[in-house]
Amino acid sequence: MRVLFAGAPGVGHLFPLVPLARAMRGLGHEVAVASMGGGEPVAASGLPYLPLAEGVDWRREIREAGRTERPDLMRRVVETNAADREAFVPLAAHVNNRVAGAAVELAAWWRPDLVVYEYLFPVALLAATTLDVPAVQHDLGFVRTPGLRALMLAEMADAFARHGVDPLPEPAATLDLAPPSMAGSQPYGHTLRPVAYNGEGALPEPLAAPVDRPRVAVTLGTVPPKTDGLTRIERVIAAAAEVDADFVLATGELDLATLGTLPDNVHAYGWVPWRALLDTCAAAVHHGGSGTALAALDAGVPQLALPDGSDRFINAHAVRDRGAGLSAGAEEIGPALLERLLTDTALARTAREVSAEIAAMPDPAAVAQRLTGLAGRGPR
């Protein structure tokens, strides 16, 4: 059968779909990934990429909707750097409305038997419904999505009706990457083991070599440096200079030249396989991205999250509340905080507990087999 994966443009939305898409392909199914401009990096996974609504920019459309239609919501989004998800998702629904026709046309052309989409892209649910095929919502981390989905679909009611879909549909299933003990007081959906995909390749030789003292992995992801600058990474570097550990900055193409000479125990690298790096580390420091946090939990290392907006506060607080890590603001970063990250045995013990919990979750191959049954057809 054919399985279409779809999501909002951005690695944090599309990369989490890759392990399940690859598992589906491993069962003999034909797989493709669809997204808007900005989603092209997912093609590096080897999965076919289908561009959707070329020329429509996700972020520009959100800003325009906030400026012209919902300035009240846009004020809340700006004030919280999109951490107010109840304000953000109606604006994201506007973009979904904008590309509804293109999504329906793409699905009618490619003819999937099953659609899997991440929660900010329910236009894929519309496309699946017009074809009368199942759609499965793939959640990304610790955001609890039932209420947000209802809010988005209400904003999209007219677009669904224009394509002959009324009443509003629900997905045939929801996949939840959150470890059960971190899934909130009202768990929902089917669990899916989070498997990291963040580019292929081996670690650089210096990072693959044995370490003689604790190593800490540090990243800010792809988005926060563009919105928050280097404040957090600058504070981490200053604090690291006073800690007896090595710090690896996995900062991709981020220009650190303005920070001057790095301390001897701080080493800057471009993009490296984050999950592989974690296997060589005693702890992690990051921006609070869901995939980044889940990878650290999977590796069983304590983590310090430095959230600044979007869903990153939700992810950081989920880790903190479980006792597997710490959450802090930029002003709290200092040597004492990093020392605690490395020496608090309770944090390390809980991180290992969650790692064992993740290992017991159904892996992408098992979930792919279940979804094959949902669609009711074998490979073609």
Contacts in CASP RR format, 6 or more apart in sequence:
PFRMAT RR
TARGET T0000
AUTHOR 0000-0000-0000
METHOD contacts of the structure
MODEL  1
MRVLFAGAPGVGHLFPLVPLARAMRGLGHEVAVASMGGGEPVAASGLPYL
PLAEGVDWRREIREAGRTERPDLMRRVVETNAADREAFVPLAAHVNNRVA
GAAVELAAWWRPDLVVYEYLFPVALLAATTLDVPAVQHDLGFVRTPGLRA
LMLAEMADAFARHGVDPLPEPAATLDLAPPSMAGSQPYGHTLRPVAYNGE
GALPEPLAAPVDRPRVAVTLGTVPPKTDGLTRIERVIAAAAEVDADFVLA
TGELDLATLGTLPDNVHAYGWVPWRALLDTCAAAVHHGGSGTALAALDAG
VPQLALPDGSDRFINAHAVRDRGAGLSAGAEEIGPALLERLLTDTALART
AREVSAEIAAMPDPAAVAQRLTGLAGRGPR
1 29 0 8 1.000
1 30 0 8 1.000
1 113 0 8 1.000
1 114 0 8 1.000
1 372 0 8 1.000
1 375 0 8 1.000
1 376 0 8 1.000
1 377 0 8 1.000
1 378 0 8 1.000
1 379 0 8 1.000
1 380 0 8 1.000
2 29 0 8 1.000
2 30 0 8 1.000
2 31 0 8 1.000
2 32 0 8 1.000
2 110 0 8 1.000
2 111 0 8 1.000
2 112 0 8 1.000
2 113 0 8 1.000
2 114 0 8 1.000
2 380 0 8 1.000
3 21 0 8 1.000
3 24 0 8 1.000
3 29 0 8 1.000
3 30 0 8 1.000
3 31 0 8 1.000
3 32 0 8 1.000
3 112 0 8 1.000
3 113 0 8 1.000
3 114 0 8 1.000
3 115 0 8 1.000
3 116 0 8 1.000
3 371 0 8 1.000
3 375 0 8 1.000
4 31 0 8 1.000
4 32 0 8 1.000
4 33 0 8 1.000
4 34 0 8 1.000
4 50 0 8 1.000
4 107 0 8 1.000
4 110 0 8 1.000
4 112 0 8 1.000
4 114 0 8 1.000
4 115 0 8 1.000
4 116 0 8 1.000
4 124 0 8 1.000
5 17 0 8 1.000
5 20 0 8 1.000
5 21 0 8 1.000
5 31 0 8 1.000
5 32 0 8 1.000
5 33 0 8 1.000
5 34 0 8 1.000
5 47 0 8 1.000
5 115 0 8 1.000
5 116 0 8 1.000
5 117 0 8 1.000
5 138 0 8 1.000
6 33 0 8 1.000
6 34 0 8 1.000
6 35 0 8 1.000
6 52 0 8 1.000
6 103 0 8 1.000
6 115 0 8 1.000
6 116 0 8 1.000
6 117 0 8 1.000
6 118 0 8 1.000
6 121 0 8 1.000
6 123 0 8 1.000
6 124 0 8 1.000
6 127 0 8 1.000
7 13 0 8 1.000
7 14 0 8 1.000
7 17 0 8 1.000
7 33 0 8 1.000
7 34 0 8 1.000
7 35 0 8 1.000
7 117 0 8 1.000
7 118 0 8 1.000
7 120 0 8 1.000
7 121 0 8 1.000
7 124 0 8 1.000
8 14 0 8 1.000
8 35 0 8 1.000
8 36 0 8 1.000
8 58 0 8 1.000
8 92 0 8 1.000
8 95 0 8 1.000
8 118 0 8 1.000
8 120 0 8 1.000
8 121 0 8 1.000
9 35 0 8 1.000
9 36 0 8 1.000
9 37 0 8 1.000
9 38 0 8 1.000
9 39 0 8 1.000
9 58 0 8 1.000
10 35 0 8 1.000
10 38 0 8 1.000
10 39 0 8 1.000
10 41 0 8 1.000
10 222 0 8 1.000
11 39 0 8 1.000
11 41 0 8 1.000
11 42 0 8 1.000
11 198 0 8 1.000
11 222 0 8 1.000
12 140 0 8 1.000
12 222 0 8 1.000
12 289 0 8 1.000
12 290 0 8 1.000
12 291 0 8 1.000
13 35 0 8 1.000
13 118 0 8 1.000
13 120 0 8 1.000
13 121 0 8 1.000
13 140 0 8 1.000
14 33 0 8 1.000
14 35 0 8 1.000
14 39 0 8 1.000
14 41 0 8 1.000
14 42 0 8 1.000
14 118 0 8 1.000
15 42 0 8 1.000
15 45 0 8 1.000
15 197 0 8 1.000
15 198 0 8 1.000
15 291 0 8 1.000
16 118 0 8 1.000
16 138 0 8 1.000
16 140 0 8 1.000
16 141 0 8 1.000
16 177 0 8 1.000
16 194 0 8 1.000
16 197 0 8 1.000
16 290 0 8 1.000
16 291 0 8 1.000
17 33 0 8 1.000
17 42 0 8 1.000
17 116 0 8 1.000
17 118 0 8 1.000
17 138 0 8 1.000
18 33 0 8 1.000
18 42 0 8 1.000
18 45 0 8 1.000
18 47 0 8 1.000
18 197 0 8 1.000
19 195 0 8 1.000
19 197 0 8 1.000
19 364 0 8 1.000
20 116 0 8 1.000
20 138 0 8 1.000
20 175 0 8 1.000
20 192 0 8 1.000
20 364 0 8 1.000
20 367 0 8 1.000
20 368 0 8 1.000
21 31 0 8 1.000
21 33 0 8 1.000
21 45 0 8 1.000
21 47 0 8 1.000
21 116 0 8 1.000
22 31 0 8 1.000
22 45 0 8 1.000
22 47 0 8 1.000
22 364 0 8 1.000
23 363 0 8 1.000
23 364 0 8 1.000
23 365 0 8 1.000
23 367 0 8 1.000
23 368 0 8 1.000
24 31 0 8 1.000
24 368 0 8 1.000
24 371 0 8 1.000
24 372 0 8 1.000
25 31 0 8 1.000
25 47 0 8 1.000
26 365 0 8 1.000
26 368 0 8 1.000
27 365 0 8 1.000
27 368 0 8 1.000
27 369 0 8 1.000
27 372 0 8 1.000
27 379 0 8 1.000
28 379 0 8 1.000
29 372 0 8 1.000
29 378 0 8 1.000
29 379 0 8 1.000
30 380 0 8 1.000
31 47 0 8 1.000
31 48 0 8 1.000
32 47 0 8 1.000
32 48 0 8 1.000
32 49 0 8 1.000
32 50 0 8 1.000
32 110 0 8 1.000
33 42 0 8 1.000
33 43 0 8 1.000
33 47 0 8 1.000
33 48 0 8 1.000
33 49 0 8 1.000
33 50 0 8 1.000
34 49 0 8 1.000
34 50 0 8 1.000
34 51 0 8 1.000
34 52 0 8 1.000
34 103 0 8 1.000
34 106 0 8 1.000
34 124 0 8 1.000
35 42 0 8 1.000
35 49 0 8 1.000
35 51 0 8 1.000
35 52 0 8 1.000
35 121 0 8 1.000
36 51 0 8 1.000
36 52 0 8 1.000
36 53 0 8 1.000
36 56 0 8 1.000
36 57 0 8 1.000
36 58 0 8 1.000
36 95 0 8 1.000
36 99 0 8 1.000
37 51 0 8 1.000
37 52 0 8 1.000
37 54 0 8 1.000
37 55 0 8 1.000
37 56 0 8 1.000
37 57 0 8 1.000
37 58 0 8 1.000
38 58 0 8 1.000
39 49 0 8 1.000
40 49 0 8 1.000
40 51 0 8 1.000
42 49 0 8 1.000
43 49 0 8 1.000
44 199 0 8 1.000
44 200 0 8 1.000
45 197 0 8 1.000
45 199 0 8 1.000
50 106 0 8 1.000
50 110 0 8 1.000
52 99 0 8 1.000
52 102 0 8 1.000
52 103 0 8 1.000
52 106 0 8 1.000
53 98 0 8 1.000
53 99 0 8 1.000
53 102 0 8 1.000
53 103 0 8 1.000
56 95 0 8 1.000
56 98 0 8 1.000
56 99 0 8 1.000
56 102 0 8 1.000
58 95 0 8 1.000
61 94 0 8 1.000
61 95 0 8 1.000
61 98 0 8 1.000
62 91 0 8 1.000
62 92 0 8 1.000
62 94 0 8 1.000
62 95 0 8 1.000
63 74 0 8 1.000
65 74 0 8 1.000
65 91 0 8 1.000
65 94 0 8 1.000
65 95 0 8 1.000
66 73 0 8 1.000
66 74 0 8 1.000
66 77 0 8 1.000
66 91 0 8 1.000
66 94 0 8 1.000
67 74 0 8 1.000
69 94 0 8 1.000
70 90 0 8 1.000
70 91 0 8 1.000
70 94 0 8 1.000
73 87 0 8 1.000
73 88 0 8 1.000
73 90 0 8 1.000
73 91 0 8 1.000
74 87 0 8 1.000
74 91 0 8 1.000
76 84 0 8 1.000
76 87 0 8 1.000
77 84 0 8 1.000
77 87 0 8 1.000
77 88 0 8 1.000
77 91 0 8 1.000
80 87 0 8 1.000
80 309 0 8 1.000
81 227 0 8 1.000
81 228 0 8 1.000
81 308 0 8 1.000
81 309 0 8 1.000
81 310 0 8 1.000
82 88 0 8 1.000
82 309 0 8 1.000
82 310 0 8 1.000
83 307 0 8 1.000
83 309 0 8 1.000
83 310 0 8 1.000
83 311 0 8 1.000
83 312 0 8 1.000
83 313 0 8 1.000
83 314 0 8 1.000
85 143 0 8 1.000
85 148 0 8 1.000
85 311 0 8 1.000
85 314 0 8 1.000
86 148 0 8 1.000
86 151 0 8 1.000
88 310 0 8 1.000
89 120 0 8 1.000
89 148 0 8 1.000
89 151 0 8 1.000
89 152 0 8 1.000
89 155 0 8 1.000
90 151 0 8 1.000
90 152 0 8 1.000
90 155 0 8 1.000
92 120 0 8 1.000
92 152 0 8 1.000
93 122 0 8 1.000
93 151 0 8 1.000
93 152 0 8 1.000
93 153 0 8 1.000
93 155 0 8 1.000
93 156 0 8 1.000
94 155 0 8 1.000
96 121 0 8 1.000
96 122 0 8 1.000
96 123 0 8 1.000
96 152 0 8 1.000
96 156 0 8 1.000
96 159 0 8 1.000
97 123 0 8 1.000
97 155 0 8 1.000
97 156 0 8 1.000
97 158 0 8 1.000
97 159 0 8 1.000
99 123 0 8 1.000
100 123 0 8 1.000
100 126 0 8 1.000
100 156 0 8 1.000
100 159 0 8 1.000
100 162 0 8 1.000
100 163 0 8 1.000
101 163 0 8 1.000
103 123 0 8 1.000
103 124 0 8 1.000
103 126 0 8 1.000
103 127 0 8 1.000
104 126 0 8 1.000
104 127 0 8 1.000
104 130 0 8 1.000
104 163 0 8 1.000
106 127 0 8 1.000
107 115 0 8 1.000
107 124 0 8 1.000
107 127 0 8 1.000
107 128 0 8 1.000
107 130 0 8 1.000
107 131 0 8 1.000
108 130 0 8 1.000
108 131 0 8 1.000
111 131 0 8 1.000
112 128 0 8 1.000
112 131 0 8 1.000
112 133 0 8 1.000
113 133 0 8 1.000
113 375 0 8 1.000
113 376 0 8 1.000
113 377 0 8 1.000
114 128 0 8 1.000
114 133 0 8 1.000
114 134 0 8 1.000
114 135 0 8 1.000
114 136 0 8 1.000
114 371 0 8 1.000
114 374 0 8 1.000
114 375 0 8 1.000
115 124 0 8 1.000
115 125 0 8 1.000
115 127 0 8 1.000
115 128 0 8 1.000
115 133 0 8 1.000
115 134 0 8 1.000
115 135 0 8 1.000
115 136 0 8 1.000
116 135 0 8 1.000
116 136 0 8 1.000
116 138 0 8 1.000
116 175 0 8 1.000
116 371 0 8 1.000
117 124 0 8 1.000
117 125 0 8 1.000
117 135 0 8 1.000
117 136 0 8 1.000
117 137 0 8 1.000
117 138 0 8 1.000
118 137 0 8 1.000
118 138 0 8 1.000
118 139 0 8 1.000
118 140 0 8 1.000
119 137 0 8 1.000
119 138 0 8 1.000
119 139 0 8 1.000
119 140 0 8 1.000
119 143 0 8 1.000
119 145 0 8 1.000
119 148 0 8 1.000
119 149 0 8 1.000
120 152 0 8 1.000
122 137 0 8 1.000
122 149 0 8 1.000
122 152 0 8 1.000
122 153 0 8 1.000
122 156 0 8 1.000
123 156 0 8 1.000
123 159 0 8 1.000
124 135 0 8 1.000
125 135 0 8 1.000
125 137 0 8 1.000
125 153 0 8 1.000
125 169 0 8 1.000
125 171 0 8 1.000
126 156 0 8 1.000
126 159 0 8 1.000
126 160 0 8 1.000
126 163 0 8 1.000
126 165 0 8 1.000
128 134 0 8 1.000
128 135 0 8 1.000
129 135 0 8 1.000
129 160 0 8 1.000
129 165 0 8 1.000
129 169 0 8 1.000
130 163 0 8 1.000
130 164 0 8 1.000
130 165 0 8 1.000
133 375 0 8 1.000
134 172 0 8 1.000
134 173 0 8 1.000
134 374 0 8 1.000
134 375 0 8 1.000
135 169 0 8 1.000
135 171 0 8 1.000
135 172 0 8 1.000
136 171 0 8 1.000
136 172 0 8 1.000
136 173 0 8 1.000
136 174 0 8 1.000
136 175 0 8 1.000
136 371 0 8 1.000
136 374 0 8 1.000
137 145 0 8 1.000
137 149 0 8 1.000
137 171 0 8 1.000
137 173 0 8 1.000
137 174 0 8 1.000
137 175 0 8 1.000
138 175 0 8 1.000
138 192 0 8 1.000
139 145 0 8 1.000
139 174 0 8 1.000
139 175 0 8 1.000
139 176 0 8 1.000
139 177 0 8 1.000
139 178 0 8 1.000
140 177 0 8 1.000
140 290 0 8 1.000
140 291 0 8 1.000
140 311 0 8 1.000
141 176 0 8 1.000
141 177 0 8 1.000
141 178 0 8 1.000
141 194 0 8 1.000
141 290 0 8 1.000
141 291 0 8 1.000
141 293 0 8 1.000
141 294 0 8 1.000
141 311 0 8 1.000
141 315 0 8 1.000
142 178 0 8 1.000
142 182 0 8 1.000
142 290 0 8 1.000
142 293 0 8 1.000
142 311 0 8 1.000
142 314 0 8 1.000
142 315 0 8 1.000
142 318 0 8 1.000
143 290 0 8 1.000
143 311 0 8 1.000
143 314 0 8 1.000
143 315 0 8 1.000
144 184 0 8 1.000
144 186 0 8 1.000
144 188 0 8 1.000
145 174 0 8 1.000
146 188 0 8 1.000
153 160 0 8 1.000
153 168 0 8 1.000
154 168 0 8 1.000
156 168 0 8 1.000
157 166 0 8 1.000
157 168 0 8 1.000
160 166 0 8 1.000
160 168 0 8 1.000
160 169 0 8 1.000
172 374 0 8 1.000
173 189 0 8 1.000
173 190 0 8 1.000
173 371 0 8 1.000
173 374 0 8 1.000
174 188 0 8 1.000
174 189 0 8 1.000
174 190 0 8 1.000
175 189 0 8 1.000
175 190 0 8 1.000
175 191 0 8 1.000
175 192 0 8 1.000
175 367 0 8 1.000
176 183 0 8 1.000
176 187 0 8 1.000
176 188 0 8 1.000
176 189 0 8 1.000
176 190 0 8 1.000
176 191 0 8 1.000
176 192 0 8 1.000
177 191 0 8 1.000
177 192 0 8 1.000
177 193 0 8 1.000
177 194 0 8 1.000
177 290 0 8 1.000
177 294 0 8 1.000
178 184 0 8 1.000
178 191 0 8 1.000
178 318 0 8 1.000
179 297 0 8 1.000
179 354 0 8 1.000
179 357 0 8 1.000
179 358 0 8 1.000
179 361 0 8 1.000
180 187 0 8 1.000
180 191 0 8 1.000
180 357 0 8 1.000
180 361 0 8 1.000
181 322 0 8 1.000
181 354 0 8 1.000
181 357 0 8 1.000
182 318 0 8 1.000
182 319 0 8 1.000
182 322 0 8 1.000
182 354 0 8 1.000
183 191 0 8 1.000
190 362 0 8 1.000
190 367 0 8 1.000
190 370 0 8 1.000
191 361 0 8 1.000
191 362 0 8 1.000
192 361 0 8 1.000
192 362 0 8 1.000
192 364 0 8 1.000
192 367 0 8 1.000
193 358 0 8 1.000
193 359 0 8 1.000
193 361 0 8 1.000
193 362 0 8 1.000
193 363 0 8 1.000
193 364 0 8 1.000
194 291 0 8 1.000
194 294 0 8 1.000
194 295 0 8 1.000
194 297 0 8 1.000
194 298 0 8 1.000
194 358 0 8 1.000
194 361 0 8 1.000
195 298 0 8 1.000
195 363 0 8 1.000
195 364 0 8 1.000
196 274 0 8 1.000
196 275 0 8 1.000
196 291 0 8 1.000
196 294 0 8 1.000
196 295 0 8 1.000
196 298 0 8 1.000
198 271 0 8 1.000
198 273 0 8 1.000
198 274 0 8 1.000
198 275 0 8 1.000
198 295 0 8 1.000
199 271 0 8 1.000
199 273 0 8 1.000
200 273 0 8 1.000
201 273 0 8 1.000
202 208 0 8 1.000
202 273 0 8 1.000
202 276 0 8 1.000
203 272 0 8 1.000
203 273 0 8 1.000
203 276 0 8 1.000
203 277 0 8 1.000
203 280 0 8 1.000
204 269 0 8 1.000
204 272 0 8 1.000
206 267 0 8 1.000
207 248 0 8 1.000
207 269 0 8 1.000
207 272 0 8 1.000
207 277 0 8 1.000
207 280 0 8 1.000
208 280 0 8 1.000
211 246 0 8 1.000
211 280 0 8 1.000
213 244 0 8 1.000
213 245 0 8 1.000
213 246 0 8 1.000
214 244 0 8 1.000
214 245 0 8 1.000
214 246 0 8 1.000
214 281 0 8 1.000
214 282 0 8 1.000
214 283 0 8 1.000
214 342 0 8 1.000
215 245 0 8 1.000
215 246 0 8 1.000
215 247 0 8 1.000
215 248 0 8 1.000
215 280 0 8 1.000
215 281 0 8 1.000
215 282 0 8 1.000
216 240 0 8 1.000
216 245 0 8 1.000
216 246 0 8 1.000
216 247 0 8 1.000
216 248 0 8 1.000
216 281 0 8 1.000
216 282 0 8 1.000
216 283 0 8 1.000
216 284 0 8 1.000
216 285 0 8 1.000
216 338 0 8 1.000
216 341 0 8 1.000
216 342 0 8 1.000
217 248 0 8 1.000
217 250 0 8 1.000
217 274 0 8 1.000
217 277 0 8 1.000
217 278 0 8 1.000
217 281 0 8 1.000
217 283 0 8 1.000
217 284 0 8 1.000
217 285 0 8 1.000
217 286 0 8 1.000
218 233 0 8 1.000
218 236 0 8 1.000
218 247 0 8 1.000
218 248 0 8 1.000
218 249 0 8 1.000
218 250 0 8 1.000
218 251 0 8 1.000
218 284 0 8 1.000
218 285 0 8 1.000
218 286 0 8 1.000
219 249 0 8 1.000
219 250 0 8 1.000
219 251 0 8 1.000
219 274 0 8 1.000
219 284 0 8 1.000
219 285 0 8 1.000
219 286 0 8 1.000
219 287 0 8 1.000
219 292 0 8 1.000
220 232 0 8 1.000
220 233 0 8 1.000
220 251 0 8 1.000
220 254 0 8 1.000
220 286 0 8 1.000
220 287 0 8 1.000
221 286 0 8 1.000
221 287 0 8 1.000
221 289 0 8 1.000
221 292 0 8 1.000
223 287 0 8 1.000
223 310 0 8 1.000
224 232 0 8 1.000
224 287 0 8 1.000
224 308 0 8 1.000
224 312 0 8 1.000
225 233 0 8 1.000
225 251 0 8 1.000
225 254 0 8 1.000
227 308 0 8 1.000
228 308 0 8 1.000
230 254 0 8 1.000
230 256 0 8 1.000
230 258 0 8 1.000
230 259 0 8 1.000
231 330 0 8 1.000
232 287 0 8 1.000
232 306 0 8 1.000
232 308 0 8 1.000
232 329 0 8 1.000
232 330 0 8 1.000
232 333 0 8 1.000
233 249 0 8 1.000
233 251 0 8 1.000
233 254 0 8 1.000
233 256 0 8 1.000
233 259 0 8 1.000
234 259 0 8 1.000
235 330 0 8 1.000
235 333 0 8 1.000
235 334 0 8 1.000
236 247 0 8 1.000
236 285 0 8 1.000
236 306 0 8 1.000
236 333 0 8 1.000
236 338 0 8 1.000
237 247 0 8 1.000
237 249 0 8 1.000
237 259 0 8 1.000
237 262 0 8 1.000
237 263 0 8 1.000
237 266 0 8 1.000
238 334 0 8 1.000
239 333 0 8 1.000
239 334 0 8 1.000
239 335 0 8 1.000
239 337 0 8 1.000
239 338 0 8 1.000
240 247 0 8 1.000
240 263 0 8 1.000
240 265 0 8 1.000
240 266 0 8 1.000
240 338 0 8 1.000
241 263 0 8 1.000
241 265 0 8 1.000
241 266 0 8 1.000
242 335 0 8 1.000
243 265 0 8 1.000
243 335 0 8 1.000
243 338 0 8 1.000
243 339 0 8 1.000
243 342 0 8 1.000
244 265 0 8 1.000
245 265 0 8 1.000
245 282 0 8 1.000
245 338 0 8 1.000
245 342 0 8 1.000
246 265 0 8 1.000
246 266 0 8 1.000
246 267 0 8 1.000
247 265 0 8 1.000
247 266 0 8 1.000
247 267 0 8 1.000
247 285 0 8 1.000
248 267 0 8 1.000
248 269 0 8 1.000
248 272 0 8 1.000
248 277 0 8 1.000
248 281 0 8 1.000
249 256 0 8 1.000
249 266 0 8 1.000
249 267 0 8 1.000
249 268 0 8 1.000
249 269 0 8 1.000
250 269 0 8 1.000
250 270 0 8 1.000
250 271 0 8 1.000
250 272 0 8 1.000
250 274 0 8 1.000
250 277 0 8 1.000
251 268 0 8 1.000
251 269 0 8 1.000
251 270 0 8 1.000
252 269 0 8 1.000
252 270 0 8 1.000
252 271 0 8 1.000
253 270 0 8 1.000
253 271 0 8 1.000
256 262 0 8 1.000
256 268 0 8 1.000
262 268 0 8 1.000
274 292 0 8 1.000
274 295 0 8 1.000
275 295 0 8 1.000
275 298 0 8 1.000
275 299 0 8 1.000
278 284 0 8 1.000
278 295 0 8 1.000
278 296 0 8 1.000
278 298 0 8 1.000
278 299 0 8 1.000
278 301 0 8 1.000
279 299 0 8 1.000
281 299 0 8 1.000
281 301 0 8 1.000
282 301 0 8 1.000
282 342 0 8 1.000
283 301 0 8 1.000
283 302 0 8 1.000
283 303 0 8 1.000
283 304 0 8 1.000
283 341 0 8 1.000
283 342 0 8 1.000
284 292 0 8 1.000
284 296 0 8 1.000
284 299 0 8 1.000
284 301 0 8 1.000
284 302 0 8 1.000
284 303 0 8 1.000
284 304 0 8 1.000
285 303 0 8 1.000
285 304 0 8 1.000
285 306 0 8 1.000
285 338 0 8 1.000
285 341 0 8 1.000
286 292 0 8 1.000
286 293 0 8 1.000
286 296 0 8 1.000
286 303 0 8 1.000
286 304 0 8 1.000
286 305 0 8 1.000
286 306 0 8 1.000
287 305 0 8 1.000
287 306 0 8 1.000
287 307 0 8 1.000
287 308 0 8 1.000
287 312 0 8 1.000
288 305 0 8 1.000
288 306 0 8 1.000
288 307 0 8 1.000
288 312 0 8 1.000
288 315 0 8 1.000
288 316 0 8 1.000
289 305 0 8 1.000
289 307 0 8 1.000
289 311 0 8 1.000
289 312 0 8 1.000
289 315 0 8 1.000
290 311 0 8 1.000
290 315 0 8 1.000
293 303 0 8 1.000
293 305 0 8 1.000
293 315 0 8 1.000
293 316 0 8 1.000
293 318 0 8 1.000
293 319 0 8 1.000
294 358 0 8 1.000
296 302 0 8 1.000
296 303 0 8 1.000
296 351 0 8 1.000
297 303 0 8 1.000
297 319 0 8 1.000
297 324 0 8 1.000
297 351 0 8 1.000
297 354 0 8 1.000
297 355 0 8 1.000
297 358 0 8 1.000
298 355 0 8 1.000
298 358 0 8 1.000
299 355 0 8 1.000
300 324 0 8 1.000
300 351 0 8 1.000
300 352 0 8 1.000
300 354 0 8 1.000
300 355 0 8 1.000
301 348 0 8 1.000
301 351 0 8 1.000
302 324 0 8 1.000
302 325 0 8 1.000
302 326 0 8 1.000
302 341 0 8 1.000
302 342 0 8 1.000
302 344 0 8 1.000
302 347 0 8 1.000
302 348 0 8 1.000
302 350 0 8 1.000
302 351 0 8 1.000
303 319 0 8 1.000
303 324 0 8 1.000
303 325 0 8 1.000
303 326 0 8 1.000
303 341 0 8 1.000
303 351 0 8 1.000
304 325 0 8 1.000
304 326 0 8 1.000
304 327 0 8 1.000
304 328 0 8 1.000
304 337 0 8 1.000
304 338 0 8 1.000
304 341 0 8 1.000
305 312 0 8 1.000
305 315 0 8 1.000
305 316 0 8 1.000
305 319 0 8 1.000
305 320 0 8 1.000
305 325 0 8 1.000
305 326 0 8 1.000
305 327 0 8 1.000
305 328 0 8 1.000
306 316 0 8 1.000
306 327 0 8 1.000
306 328 0 8 1.000
306 329 0 8 1.000
306 330 0 8 1.000
306 333 0 8 1.000
307 313 0 8 1.000
307 315 0 8 1.000
307 316 0 8 1.000
307 327 0 8 1.000
307 329 0 8 1.000
308 330 0 8 1.000
313 327 0 8 1.000
316 327 0 8 1.000
317 327 0 8 1.000
319 325 0 8 1.000
319 327 0 8 1.000
320 326 0 8 1.000
320 327 0 8 1.000
322 350 0 8 1.000
322 354 0 8 1.000
323 346 0 8 1.000
323 347 0 8 1.000
323 350 0 8 1.000
324 347 0 8 1.000
324 350 0 8 1.000
324 351 0 8 1.000
324 353 0 8 1.000
324 354 0 8 1.000
325 341 0 8 1.000
325 347 0 8 1.000
325 350 0 8 1.000
325 351 0 8 1.000
326 337 0 8 1.000
326 340 0 8 1.000
326 341 0 8 1.000
326 347 0 8 1.000
328 337 0 8 1.000
340 347 0 8 1.000
341 347 0 8 1.000
362 370 0 8 1.000
372 378 0 8 1.000
END
